Amino acid sequence: MNDGEVKIKSVGHEPEKFANQVEYWLSCIGFAVGFGNVWRFPYMCYSNGGAVFLIPYLMCLFFIAIPMYLIETAYGQLLDIKLHQRFGAMYQPLWAVSVCQVLVCFATCIYYITLMAWSFSFFFDSFKSPLPWMLEGAEEATTIDNLWNADFFNKDTLQVSPDISEQGTIVPWLLFCLFCSYIVVYSATWKGLKSTGKFVYVSCLLPYLILTILLIKGLTLEGCGRGFEYLFKPDWSKLWDPQVWKSAANQILFSSGVSYGPLLYYGTARQKEDKLLTASYLIPAINSATSFYAALTIFSFLGHVSYSKDIPFDQVSKSGPELLFVAFPALIGLLDGANFWAVVFFIMCVCLGVDSVFGFFDFYMAYFADVFPQWRAKVRQEVWCLGFVVFSFFWSFMFIVNGGLYNFDLFDQYSGSIQLLFCVLVELYLIPWHFGLDKLSRLMEERTGEKLPKWTYFFIKFLIPAFIFLLFVLTWIAEFSQNDGREAAGWTAGHAWGGRMIMFIPLLIVALGAWKQCECTSIYDAIKDQYGLEFNADGTITKVGAEQKDAEKGELN
C-alpha cells in the first residue's frame, strides 16, 4: 500500500474472491473460450479470405477486445458496488442495463447447455462399436453423401420434427443427457467461486491438452497440408469487403465475452491490488490464439479427408453444429482407434461448454444475491445454487423436444444480438464519457500502481463506439431485410417475431427501468468512502480524511 493511501472499505458489500490469480485467469479464459472458437472461427477464416481474414481479426482484437476488456475489468475490480447498481451508480436511469445483461446471459446459458447435452449423447455413443453414426461403406466413400451421416444427428439423436411449427414432445434420451449436463454444472458451481475456481483447473486446461493431442494426430495424417493450404490461402480482394470486417468484429466481440457481465463480476472477485494490464492484454489474446489453434486442428482433419477421398475441399468444410455433430464425427470414424478419438473429442466439447456456463451461473447467482440479500442470507450456498440449476433445467426443455433444434437456432441467432450491442454502447458511454477515463486511471494508480494507457483513450472514446454503433445499425437493417434463409427453414412471421422478442424484451426492461428507477449508490460516494478521494467539477482531486467521512456519515444518520 502506498503512503497516505486510504484502506479500502466495502460499504457493507463483500464480494466473493478467487483464492489466487491462477483461478481468475483460468475462469476468464474458460468463459471466453467456447464452442464458437471451434465451430465458427475456422470456417469464418476459410470463407473470408484465409490469411487475409487475420488482418481485420487481429486489428479488432487489439483495438476493440483488449481496451474493452481492460475498462470492464478495471471497473469491476477497483470499486465495490453491487452488481445490479453498476450502471445506475454512474447514471441512475440506466440501472436496468444490468438486468439486460442477466437476461442475455440466461438466454445464452440455457441454449449453451443444450450443446453440452448433445455432446454427452455423442460421448455415450462413442463407446459403441462400430460407431453408430458411421454409414456403411464410409471407408470407400468418394462423395459427401456417402460420408456425412446427418440423419444420425437430426433423426436418430434429436428426432427433429418436419418444421418449426411442430414442437412435438420431449425426447427421453436427450432429457437424460440434459440432466447429466446440469449435474456437471451443479457439481462445479454449488459452492460459488470456491468450487468453480477449483473445477477450472480441469475444465479449462483439459481442452488444450485434447486439442494438442488431436492436432498431433492430424499432422500425421496424409493430406493434412491441403487443409492448411485452404485455411491460409490469401484472397486479398476480401480485405476490402465490409462484410469481412463485420464478421471479424462480431467474432472478436462475442467470443471475448465483453459486456455480458461475467467478466465484470470476475473483476470484482480479484484482490484490489492485482495488476490489470497484463491480464487485460493476455486473456483476450489467449482466447484468439485458441481459435487459431482449433482451426489448425480442424483443418488438418478436413484436409486429410479431402485428399484421401478426392473430395473438393469446399464440400467437406462445415461450421456450426454440423461441424461438431456431423462432419467431425465422420472424420474421426475413419481413423484407427476411432472410439478412442471420439471419446476424447466429445469430452473436449463438454468441457468447452461447461466453462462458459460457469461464468453465466456465477454471474447471475451473485447478481440476485445482491438484489435479494435477505433471501440469500436465509439459504445455504448449495441450496441457492440448486434453485438456479433447477430453474434453468426446466427452461431448457424447449431444446429437447422434437422441435428443439429450431428453438436452438432461434436462441443462437437472437440471444446475444442487438441487446448485447446495446449493452456495449451503454458501457462505452458511461465509463469513458459520463464517468471519465482519467478518473478510472487515477483509481488504477491508487490501487495497482498502473495507469490506463493513453493509446487506449482514442479507441475507447471514439473508434470503438463508432464501430459498434455502425454494427448496431447494420444488425438492425439485416434483421428486417434478410428473410430468405428463414423462409427456407419454414419460419412464419410469428416465429420470426417470437425470436425477436428474445432481444426486444431486455431492451424494453431497460426502458421501463428509466421510468421505475432503482436506488443506487453513487459512484462518487463509493470512491470517497473506499479511496478517500473526491473528484471536483474543475478537474481537481481532494483528499478526504477519515474524520470528515465519519462526520458526513453521522449527518446522514
PyMOL commands that set and color helices and strands:
alter all, ss='L'
color gray80, all
select helices_A, chain A and resi 21-32+35-39+41-47+50-78+83-85+92-94+97-125+138-140+144-146+150-157+172-189+193-203+205-219+224-232+236-240+242-256+262-268+277-308+313-316+321-333+338-371+373-378+381-399+404-414+418-448+455-479+484-488+493-515+523-531+546-556
alter helices_A, ss='H'
color red, helices_A
select strands_A, chain A and resi 533-535+541-543
alter strands_A, ss='S'
color yellow, strands_A
deselect
rebuild
show_as cartoon
